[in-house]
Amino acid sequence: MSSTEPLPEQQMRRGLLRLVSPAGAVQDAARLELAKAHLETLGFRVQAAAQVLARVQRFAGTDAQRVRALHDAARSKADVVMMTRGGYGLSRLLPVIDYALLADAIKARRQMWIGHSDFTALQLALLAKTGAVTFSGPMASYDFGEKTPDDITLDSFLDAVDGTLEAVGFVCDDAPRGLDVKGILWGGNLALVASLVGTPYLPRVGGVLFLEDVNEHPYSIERMFIQLLHAGVLQRQKAVLLGQFTAYKLSAHDAGYNLDAAVDWLRAQLKPHGVPVLTGLPFGHVRTKLTLPHGVRTQVLRDGKEVFLFFPHAGH
């Protein structure tokens, strides 16, 4: 049975899923309606925050409206709080978010908060201030607004929702033999991670850092790597996992300099520190993405040509 087909009645009790738009304005209301239909088919009762389709300049409402949407979601009876999309805007809200309120919803009432892209800012701040576990994964408009959502994306998301997400694996040609490290899994969008260096919103974690980005030229990606190196962030990690870096355009001026060159340079900088850099993680601004528990202790090991991430305590 396809994961997008209606489920048997006894399985259609995945609870209440609340949609919020804490960053950029939703650009296509039809995609959001399609997302709601897909999510309902998967067994959710879908509820949209009052400001989900609001627009003030490029944002989904004023700063105050978007903060209120986050706080209202934490106070609600929602089992899952899903971002509609990313964009830009959450960084503006970090000083005025009630982290204790959100952390109580996540820890005591076991709300699952999920998204990617600009949502990374809130994930990092929550982890730094409260240790709360969130999920890096699909968003409503971006992923479920597709005519036919990706099966791997759906399956990984539902495993997380159902509490059965124990491990994920992906093909990786550059993992060192014998790789077996443990640490807190954290990270997300590279630009957001780099932007929080020197702030109280970046967790001081020496674990497994995963990164992705979109619309960033390789030299810009490398420059953010350098910022994290100069700040001592990358050297503290047990491993760095690179997801997908997409939608950039090379020029004649690059003269052979590309993303592989930037990654090779990063790998050379981290080799003396014993920090492996792995590529190929299915995560980012791409159709196929894994759902990753952000803030849990993870084991990363190589088995043949694959790398596996194990999550012994990923249940939300």
HUPE-V308205 format. One record per residue. N is the residue number from 0. D_LAST is the distance of its C-alpha to the last C-alpha in Angstrom with 2 decimals. Layout:
n/d_last
N/D_LAST
N/D_LAST
//
This chain:
n/d_last
0/25.84
1/24.80
2/21.24
3/23.03
4/25.08
5/24.37
6/22.23
7/23.71
8/23.46
9/21.37
10/18.61
11/18.74
12/16.25
13/13.13
14/13.46
15/14.54
16/14.12
17/15.95
18/17.94
19/19.12
20/21.76
21/21.59
22/23.95
23/26.59
24/28.18
25/27.40
26/30.56
27/30.60
28/29.67
29/30.36
30/27.54
31/25.10
32/26.62
33/26.27
34/22.58
35/22.11
36/24.08
37/22.09
38/18.74
39/20.46
40/21.75
41/18.30
42/17.63
43/16.35
44/18.34
45/18.88
46/19.92
47/21.47
48/21.91
49/25.61
50/26.25
51/24.48
52/27.92
53/29.71
54/31.79
55/33.55
56/35.05
57/32.35
58/29.50
59/27.52
60/29.37
61/30.51
62/28.47
63/28.35
64/27.19
65/24.33
66/23.17
67/23.52
68/21.38
69/18.46
70/19.12
71/19.64
72/16.33
73/14.63
74/17.03
75/16.58
76/14.97
77/13.05
78/9.74
79/9.82
80/12.13
81/13.98
82/16.95
83/20.17
84/21.70
85/22.38
86/25.95
87/26.74
88/26.29
89/23.12
90/24.97
91/27.41
92/24.84
93/23.31
94/25.87
95/25.32
96/21.57
97/20.35
98/17.63
99/17.32
100/16.69
101/13.90
102/12.30
103/12.71
104/11.02
105/7.88
106/8.19
107/10.20
108/9.37
109/5.63
110/7.06
111/6.14
112/9.35
113/11.11
114/14.71
115/17.26
116/20.83
117/21.55
118/17.91
119/18.04
120/19.99
121/17.37
122/14.67
123/17.29
124/18.39
125/15.08
126/14.64
127/18.32
128/18.48
129/15.37
130/13.34
131/10.28
132/7.88
133/8.37
134/9.17
135/12.82
136/13.93
137/16.13
138/17.56
139/19.38
140/22.99
141/22.93
142/21.27
143/21.25
144/24.64
145/26.28
146/28.55
147/26.78
148/23.32
149/22.94
150/21.83
151/20.01
152/18.09
153/17.21
154/16.33
155/14.01
156/12.21
157/12.09
158/10.89
159/7.70
160/7.61
161/8.75
162/6.55
163/9.90
164/9.86
165/11.83
166/14.54
167/16.48
168/20.20
169/23.00
170/26.75
171/27.96
172/31.66
173/31.64
174/29.34
175/31.47
176/32.25
177/30.50
178/27.56
179/24.95
180/23.11
181/20.00
182/18.43
183/15.71
184/14.98
185/15.91
186/18.38
187/18.78
188/21.99
189/24.91
190/26.90
191/24.18
192/23.56
193/27.35
194/27.91
195/25.91
196/27.95
197/29.80
198/27.55
199/25.20
200/22.34
201/22.27
202/20.29
203/22.65
204/20.77
205/22.60
206/20.16
207/19.62
208/20.43
209/20.09
210/22.37
211/23.70
212/26.06
213/28.36
214/31.97
215/32.67
216/35.78
217/35.52
218/37.57
219/35.11
220/32.23
221/34.34
222/35.16
223/31.51
224/31.15
225/34.21
226/32.79
227/29.76
228/32.29
229/34.60
230/31.81
231/30.94
232/27.37
233/27.79
234/29.82
235/27.06
236/24.67
237/24.38
238/24.31
239/24.33
240/22.97
241/24.70
242/23.40
243/25.78
244/28.39
245/30.08
246/32.75
247/35.17
248/38.89
249/41.18
250/44.80
251/48.10
252/47.83
253/44.89
254/47.41
255/44.92
256/42.26
257/38.95
258/35.24
259/36.05
260/38.50
261/36.00
262/33.49
263/36.39
264/37.37
265/33.90
266/33.78
267/37.22
268/36.17
269/33.20
270/35.02
271/36.86
272/33.59
273/32.22
274/29.32
275/29.01
276/28.41
277/26.90
278/27.27
279/26.09
280/22.31
281/21.58
282/20.07
283/21.85
284/23.94
285/24.58
286/24.16
287/22.26
288/19.07
289/16.11
290/12.54
291/11.76
292/8.87
293/10.98
294/11.48
295/10.45
296/13.47
297/14.85
298/18.00
299/20.32
300/23.31
301/26.09
302/27.26
303/30.40
304/30.05
305/26.26
306/23.64
307/20.31
308/17.08
309/15.11
310/11.51
311/11.62
312/8.47
313/6.24
314/3.78
315/0.00
//
